[in-house]
Amino acid sequence: MSRTGVQRICASRIAQLLVHAVVWIPLAATAGESKASAVPLASARLPADRLAVYSDLSLQWMQEYLRIDTTNPPGNELRSATFFRKILDREGIENRLFEYQPGRANLWARLPHTNREGKRPIILLNHMDVVTSDPFHWKVPPFSGQVVDGAMYGRGAQDMKNEGLAQLVVMVMMKREQAALDRDLIFLAVSDEEAAGTGTDWMIANQRDLLGNAEFLINEGGENLLENGKVRYIGVDVGEKTPFWLHIVAHGRPGHGSRPIAESAPNQLVRALNRILAYRTPHKLLPVVEEFLQDMAPYEPPEQANQFRNIRQALQDKNFQEKVIQDESLNFLLRNTISLTMLGGSEQTNVIPPEAWANLDVRLLPGEDPQQFLETIRRVVNDPDVTVEPQQAEFRVANYSPTNTPLYDAIRQVSAQYFPGTPVVPRLTSGYTENQRYRPLGINAYGFSPYTASDAEGSTEHGNDERIRVEEVRRGPKILYDVVMALAGR
């Protein structure tokens, strides 16, 4: 998943979400939640020996899946699609493989509803590509799937081969158990999520009918934070910030590196970047964030609890403003963010290039105007020899899914039995997921993970030594099975 600064703070509840405009999303009533939590889990009806078989398969297939190198670029996701297809074929599950570019593929599979008139489908979405990795910085090779101290290592263990594996196992469980479904269950594994999203875009443009006018979609995202052996909250992503990546180019007179040029392109670029990085985007307190901070105040030390309860006043304090900047989990909630991520210039040390460039990863809060932000950055740069342009031609307006839906209720019901007393909270995330591409189709899309992770484990996503505990690999698919059955089972 392409994201930075993943939110890792707890809350007891978030009742509202502002997305592109002030939009209020009601949560299900507490009384309804208590009643729903008493519904028996579907997995409780399965014999222990069969559940053990599914756990064993999860471990085996996860290790095999992690050993498939789908680093993007170039992706080569056809390898993973073929891996999925062999299992689905063996289980007798309808599927189709689409190689939409050489070596790049999407894999679609479906279990049909078993009643006469089914409800709209649910899609289990995952992406097969992973980000780059440097073996030199890893404890074990990134595509080894080795188990060390009870954890399985591999690029994609957190993002998001783990969830793709859980979705695959759920399909197999449903098929073997001959589950009675009142809506189609669709498995969709796509390519290129970590870069341009061409897999999802191709699917929507060319195979829209296979999505079956779906009502719900479960994708990567969410966070179930494990601290001191206890899950502090079950986080369900209902909305995301929007990427607005910028490309900065400085122009200057080229020359030989032995004779410095004061107004060279690299020098111009450095000065422009210094101005941008020194610029502090204004604080913008969304209603959802204000409510979020007030609700998490009881869990904080006294001083911070008081600040969170009175966040508007606290934001006027320069000391607190500095604290926000240093707190990665808080900063992105309160402002548009800018991260310098890429630089380029000459290909030789002794050549002063005519151009030097940089890329900025900008993430805008819901409701922000990208053109207005662009003009602000251009004014900050204030240099006719430096251009600032968006990297993408299209800006995707932030969207959201409500929490008063049967799928959200199913997540709440199941979580209440696996993690009693743990709040289920909707989240506004710092990064992008492909949920934003599916919601305009009329699909309620959520980021939900059936796995728990400590902060140390979760931080390995896109980092070194990415891993997942073996016990989570064995349990996660069962949790997802219960969620899907709570929604789609008859």
N, C-alpha and C positions, 0 to 999 in steps of 0.2 A: 504494500500500500504506500502511495506517495504521500508522506506526511512528515512533519517535524514537530518537535515539542509536544508529544502526546500528553493529553491531560491526565494527571495522576493525583487527583485530590478527591477526597470523599465528600459525600453529601447524604443527607437523610431523604431528601426529595427535591425535585425541581418541577414546579407546576406549570411553567410557562416557557415558551421558546419564541424568540423574535427572529424571523427569517425574512429578509428583504423588506418587510414592513412589520408593524407591530401586530403579531399574530399570537393569540393565546390558545394553548392546547390543553384541554382538561385531562386530568388523570382520573383513572377509575376510582370509585369511592372505596374508602378503607374497608367498609363492611363487605363490599363485593369481593375485595381481595381476600379477606378472611374466609369467606364462603368458598371461593375458588380454590384456595390452597388445600382444601380437604379432598379434592378430586384425586382418586388413586392414579398413580403413575402407570403408564402403559407398560413400561419395562418390568413392573412388579408382577405382571401376569406371565412373564417368560421364565422358564426353568433356569436355575442358577448355572447349570452346565452349558446351556446354550449361550447365556450371557458371557460366560467365560470364553467360549469359542469366538464370539465377536470381539472381545477384548484382545485375544491373541491375534486375530486377523488385523486388528487396528495397529498393533505393534509391528507386525510383519510388513504390512503394506506401507506404513509410515516410513520405515527404514528403507524400503525399496524406492519409495517416492522421493525421499531426500537425496538419494544417490543419482537421481536424474538431473543433470546440469541444464537448467533453463535460464541461465544468466541473460538478462536483457540489458543492452544488446548482446547478441543478436536474437536471443530468445530460444529458438529451436523448440518451441512448445509442442510440436508434433510428437516428440518423444513422450511427453507426459500424456498427451491425448491418446496415444497408442496404448500406453500403460493402463489408463482408465478403461479404454475400450475392451481390452482383453478380459478384464475382470467382469465388465458388464455383459459381454457376450457369453462368458462362461456361466453367468447367473441367469441368462435368459431375459435380460432387461433391454427393452427397445432403446436403440441409440443411433446417432448419426455423427459422423466426423466430417468437418469442413476444413480443408486445407486452403485457406483463402489467400495465402501467399506461400512461396516456397519455404517449407520448414515451419510455418506458423499455422496453427489450427485452433479451432474451437470444437468442443465435444458437448453434444446435447444428448440427454437421455430422459426417459419419461416412464413413470408408473401411472397408469390411468386410474381414474376414480372407479369405484366398484358399485355405486348405486346408479339408479336410472338417470337422474338429472344431477350432475355434479355442480358444485360451486366453482367459482373461479380458481385457477391453479395457484400454487405457491412455488416459487423458484428458489432453489439453493444455488447461489452464485459463488464462484471462486475464480481466482486467476492463477495460472500455472507458472508465470514468469517470476523470477526473483531478481533482486538487485545484485550488483557486483560484490565480490569478496576477495580479500587478500589473504591467502593461506598463511603467509608469514606471521600474521597477527592472530592466528587461531590456535587454540590448544590442540585441535585435531583437524584434519582436512575438511573444508566446508561442505563437501559432497560425499562424506563417508558414512553419515548416519550412525556414527559410533556412539555407544552408550558409556558415559563416564559418570561415576558417582550418582547413578540413578536418573541421569538426564540424557536425552538423545540430542546430539549435536548435528546441525546442518543448516545451510542457508535455506530459509523458508520455514523453519521450525515454528516461528512466530508469525511470519508474514509470507504467504498464508497457506502453505502446503498443509499445515496442521488442520485448518478448517476444511480445505478441500478434501482431505482424507476423511474427516468426520462425516462430511456430506455423502461421500462415496459409501461408507460403511452403513449409513442410514438407509440409503437406497437398497443395499444388499439385505439389511435386516427386514425392511418392509417386504421385499420380494420373498425371502425365505419364510417369513412368518405369515405370509398371505394376508397382510394387513388390509382391513376393510377401510377404504378411503372415500370421503365424500368430495374430494377435489383432486385433480391431477397433481402429482409431485414431479417437478421438473428439475433435473440436475444440469447445470450449465457451467462448464469450465472454459474460460476464455484466455486469450493471449494478450500480451502487450499492455497490461494495466499499469506497469511501472514506468511506462514511457508515454506513448501517444494514445493508448486506449483503442487501437485499431480493431482488436478482436470484438469488443462490445459494439463499437460503431458498425462494423461489418454485419454483425448479427442483427442489429436493429434495422439496418438498411436492407438486408437481403433475406433474412429469415424471421421476419417479425411474427409471422403466423405461428411459428413454433413456440413463441412465448405464451401463446394461448390466452391472451387477454388476462394475464395473471393479476391477481388481487394483492398478493404479498410476495416479498423477496427478502431472504436472509443473506447477508453478505458479511465480509470482514468488518472489523470495527468493534466497538464496545470494549469494555475492560472490566474484569472481575479481579480486583486488587486483593492479593493475599498478603496479610501482614501478621507476623507472629503466629502463624498457623490458623488464622481466622480470615474469612473473606469479609472485607469491610463494606463493599457494596458491589452490586451487579449493575454495570453501566451499559446502557443500550443507546447506541448512536441514532439520533433522530434527525440530525442536521449537521452540516459541516461549514467551515469557512471556505472561501472561494480563492483558488490560486489566480494570481495576476502577475505572471513572471515578466520581468523587464530586461531588455538588452541594452546595455550602455556602450556606446562607441565614441572614443576620443580620436580626433584627427590632428595630425601635426606633420612637421617637416622631417622626412627620414634622413638618415646619415650614418656615418661610421661611429661605432660605440666609443672610439678613442677620443672623440670630440663631443662633449656633452652639449645638448640642445635644451635650453631652459624650457621652451614651450613644446617639447616633444610630445607625441601622443601618449606614451606611458606616463609621463609626468602630469599631463592634463588629466588623464584618467584617475591617477592617484588623488589628485586634488579634488576632483569631482566626487570620488567615492568617500573621501574624508568628510565632505559636506553632507553627503547622504547619511552616512553612519552616525554623524553627530546630530542629525535631525531626529527629534522625538515626535512620533506621531501622537496626536491628541488622544487623551483617554476618552473612551466612549462606553458608557455604562448602559448595557442593554438590560431590560427588565429581567430576562432570564438569568443574567449573571448576578444582578443584585439579589434576586431571590436565592440563587445558588449559594452565594457567600453568606447570606443571613442564615440559611439552613445548616451550613457546615460550621457556623460559629461555635456551637456547643462542643465540637470535637477539637477545638483549638486551644492553645494556651491563653490565659486571660487577656493579655495585651492584644494579641491578634484577633481574638474573639470579639473584643470591643470594636476593633477596626472593621471587621467584616460586618458587624451589625450596623455600623454607621459608615458604610463604604463611601457615600458621597462626601461626607466630611473628611474622611481619611484621605481621599484623593486630592484634597487641597494641601495636604501636608507634604513638604518636599522630602522629608525622610521616608515617608511611606511610598512616595513615587519612586525613589531609588530602590526601595525594597521590591516593588513590583517589577522593575527592570531586571533585577537579579533573580527573580523567581520565575523559572521557565514555565511552570505549570499555571501561573497566575497571569503573567504578562500578556499572553496571547488572547485571554478572555476580555481584556480591557482596551485593546487597541489593535489597529492594523499593524502587521509586523513586516519587517524587511530583513532578509538574511542574504549576505554576500556569499555566493556559492561557487562561482566560476570566474576565472581570469584568463586572458590570452593576449599575446603580443607577438614579438619576434620569435622566429624559430632558431635564431643564432644569437649567442651572447654578444657578439661584436657588431650587431646590426640594430640600429634604432629604427623601428618600424613606422610606416606612415599611419597605422591605425593600432589601437589597443582597445580591448573590449572586456566587459564584465557582465555577468548575469546575476540578477537579484531574484530571490524567491520571495515574492510578496504574497501575503495572505490577507484578504479583506474580510471584515466582519459582514454578517448579513445586513443588507440594506445600503451598502456602500456603492458609490458611483465610481466606476473604474476610470472614466475619462477625467473626472475631477481629481482623483488621486494622481493620475499621470501628470496633469498640469502642475500639481503641487510639487512633484519631484523635479520637474523641469525647472521650476522657479528656484528650488533649492540648489540645483546644479548651476544655473545662471551662467552658462558658458556657451557661446555660439559654436564653438568647436567640439562640443560634446552633444551627441544625440541620445535621446531616451525613447525607446519604442517598445510596445508590447511584443512578446515572443509569439503569442498565439493570435490568430486572426479573430477567433471567437471567444467571447467572455461568457462563461456559463453562470447564469444568475443562480444564486443560492436557493435551494428549496428544502423542504422538510417533510416529514411524515408525522401524523398525529399519534398520540399515545392511547387514545380511547378506541382501540381496534382489537379484534379477536386475537391477532398474533401477539400484540403487546401483552394482552391478558394471559395468553398461554405462557409466555416467558415468565410473567409474574407468578403464575400458578406453580410452574415447575420449579422455579428458583426457591420458592417458599419451602419446598419439601427437601431440596438438596442443601439449602443454606438457610435454615430457620433463623428468623430475626434479622436477616440481612436486607437492607433496603434495595429496591430496584429503582434506578434513577435514569431518566433520559439525559443525554449528553449532547452538548454542542462541541464538536471536535475541532482541533486546530488544522487538520489536514483534509485532503480530498479523498473520496472514495467514488467508485462508479455508481453508487446509489443515485448520485445527481443525474446520471444519464437515463436511469430507469424511471424515476418518479414522474417525469413529464409524460410517460406512457400511461399514467393512471395507476401505477403500482405503488403500494405502500412499502417502502424499502427501509430496512433497519440493519444497523451493524450490531451483530450479536455473536459472541464467542461462547462455546460450551466449555472452554478451558479457563482455569484460574492461573494467575501468574503473579509472582512477586515483582516488586519494582526492578530488582536486579535482572530477573528473567525477561521482563517486558522490554527493558532498555536494550536488549541485544537485537531487537528488530532493526534491520538495516545496519547493525553494528557487528562487532566481532563476537565469536563464540555463541552465535544464535543457538538456542536450545529450548527444549520443552521436557518437563519431567515425565518419566515413563508412566507414572501413575495417572497423569493427566491424559496421556495418549490412550490409555486403557479405559478411562471413565468418560472422556468428553463425548464420544459418539453416542453413548447411552443417554446423556443429557439432551443432546440435539434430537435424538429419536423421540424422547418424551415430549419435547416442545412441538415437534411436527405432528405427533399423534394427538396432542391436546388440541391442535388447530384443525387437523384434517382427518383424524380417525373417526370412525363411526361406532 
